[in-house]
Amino acid sequence: MSCPFTGDASDPNAVANRDSGSTAPGSTTGSTTGKKAAPTIRGKGPSTDPAHRADEGFFGPGSVAWKVWSYPTSALQGFFRAVTIEHLDPDLVAAADDSGQVCKRTPNRYDRTMEFFAAVFFADAQAVTRMSDILMKVHDRSYGKNPVTGNDYDANRSSSQLWILVTAWHSMLYCYEKFGPGKLSRDEENEYWAQMAISASFQPIRQEDLPTTRGEVQKFFEDWREKLSASEAAIRKTDHILDGFRTIEPDLPKWLITLGRPFLRGSIIATYPRWMRPMLGVKQSHLADSLSIALWRPIHEVLDSNPKLFLWLLKRICPRAVRYMEPLLLKTPAKTPRVYTPAVARRMFDNPLTPLEQREELLKKRQEGVGQKSYGHNHHDEILKFAYADDVEAAAKVLDAIEEVDLREVHKAGCHLSVHSGDAPGWLRSTGGVSPSTVRMVSMTGVTAENAAPRNPRKFDTPRKTRARRADGERSRQKILDAAAEIATERGYDGTSIAEISRRCGLPASSIYWHFKDKDDLMATVIEDSFDAWNQSWDIDADGNILLELFAIAEQLIGALQEHPQFLHIGLPLALQKRSDDPRPRRMYLQMRENLTARFEKIGETHFSHVPVGRRTAIITYLIAGAEGLIISHELDRSEGAPDIEELLQIHTSSVIQMIMQEAEKWPRDGK
């Protein structure tokens, strides 16, 4: 049985290739409907270089989740069983059938799904958190009307995501038991279902809906049984997926495809409950079930005992997942052994909104008419790369880019749209031939290069409007700086992300990248602006009596520091760290510190030239270092009874002033 889709059979995207579902920062997944991606040569797909793992993610070595999901059955029978049974949810199959991607990009769909699951278990915490956010954006476009039931379907709906999750975890464990080492111990299985709850944190699923024991899982499927149905589309897609050796794994040698196809198909069917098989349009005898399971057990034993052979197979059937699987299979430890909880990881690394909270925001945007446009029938749209999750800044650009028109395509179409220069994305600057004054970002509400109205730039570009746009840009820039300073003061440099700054200031990440090259550039600007504001808020009269002014100057210094503390709160912790990356904000703070030292030295030379240079230098060093030490002490102890930082600084400056006055009296002027 074939799995047809209504599209152009000559379209290179119809040939299942593994790179057709990727996109680059600055491109969009929403404005390219009908646009054909360039074909790629099979076997020349994504890099399989091992992923850099800063930590052990959310499960870690020795976890039952690692034990089950790293067994070879996960990439074969476990996966195929899960995705075919999922098609019995009528709304999910409606979404899959409408997009046409199961049949159109079969290897790519398999590869991306395996990539996501492999990352959840084996990537570091930051990459998994970002990947979860990317998946939310990808699924946000999968909504519409079920032509069979008349219901609305939505891939991000909590009930659908719960069905996917439980089906996957149950299938992986069931196939591990059938084809692998056998059943887990009772304690291990309890741990396994508890770890499913961790995995659920990366999908829009309510924790209270999760089953937590084998009995509850069985009841979950019993409760779902009356909701399940098999449409013609579900049967077609199941048949297509069951022929996985041909449709999903065409990079394998042809002889292996020919021999393996019926054996893989039979082994998957052997895992289906008897009552489910007629719904999926398959049948198989008890004898065939037993023979299929018996045949595959030794194959999985060989793959499990030979990691390099298993990797050889993975590189041919799901190359994107290899970069996460290889460190595990070759026992390469992460940089640190730390294991995170999802809540802590979201606070530390990325968007603090959970997938459920993100879904509410996405639905609100859709209801307001500014959300993402749904995928078209048998669409050709490019899909966001999960690989961008390995880099925070790249991921932020990609997530924001899905709400923008592909400006390169707009320019090719000769369409002139207005731009607010303060809000254009950073990558626009490098777009050849596209002027920031003639191109405007358009949200994915159906406006594209083809249907946007042309305009006459001269008609609108009056000096008044130019000044207004410039003022808007300055206001946007200041909002970004204020939000960045606020977050960095709360969380520090490493806990600050572009995504959180965007959320806090209410501007898209593209606006941030228009004003600032990257996070380093933004945070360095925060430090520089804060220091300049502080440094300009106090001064010394060159002709006055400095000894009489010292206490007034001290009050100015402390008051200004209360108004502009960001350079200390952000830069000082960075300065104390020995970092191989040496971020620009750290260098900026150290430079500001040198500038301040030089300013104090100039004051000393002007007013206390009779005091030996060595003594002046010692006092200046004590003044700056003492203030920094008090700031650190205050950050370490913010308890209710702890001294106020202003009081501590007043005591410190008073002692320095006494020291200066003593030194001024100790050393006579002009040798007298």
Secondary structure, DSSP 4 states (H G I P E B T S, - for coil): -----SS-TT-GGGS--TTTT---TT--SSS-TTPPPPP--TT--S--PPPP-SS-TTT-TT-HHHHHHTSGGGGTHHHHHHHHHHTTSHHHHHHHHHH-HHHHSHHHHHHHHHHHHHHHHHS-HHHHHHHHHHHHHHHHT-EEE-TTT--EEETT-HHHHHHHHHHHHHHHHHHHHHHSS-PPPHHHHHHHHHHHHHHHTTTT--GGG---SHHHHHHHHHHHHTT----HHHHHHHHHHHTHHHHT-TTS-HHHHHHHHHHHHHHHHTTS-TTTHHHHT----HHHHHHHHHHHHHHHHHHHH-HHHHHHHHHHH-HHHHHHHHHHHTT---SS-----HHHHHHHHS--S-HHHHHHHHHHHHHTT-SPPPPPTT-------GGGGGSHHHHHHHHHHTTS--HHHHHHTT------TTTS-GGGGGSTT--TTT-----TTT--TTTSPP--HHHH--HHHHHHHHHHHHHHHHHHHHHHHHHHHHH-STT--HHHHHHHHTS-HHHHHHH-SSHHHHHHHHHHHHHHHHHTT----TTS-HHHHHHHHHHHHHHHHHHS-HHHHHHHHHHHS--SS--HHHHHHHHHHHHHHHHHHHHHHHH-TTS-HHHHHHHHHHHHHHHHHHHHHHHH---TTSPPHHHHHHHHHHHHHHHHHHHHHHS-GGG-
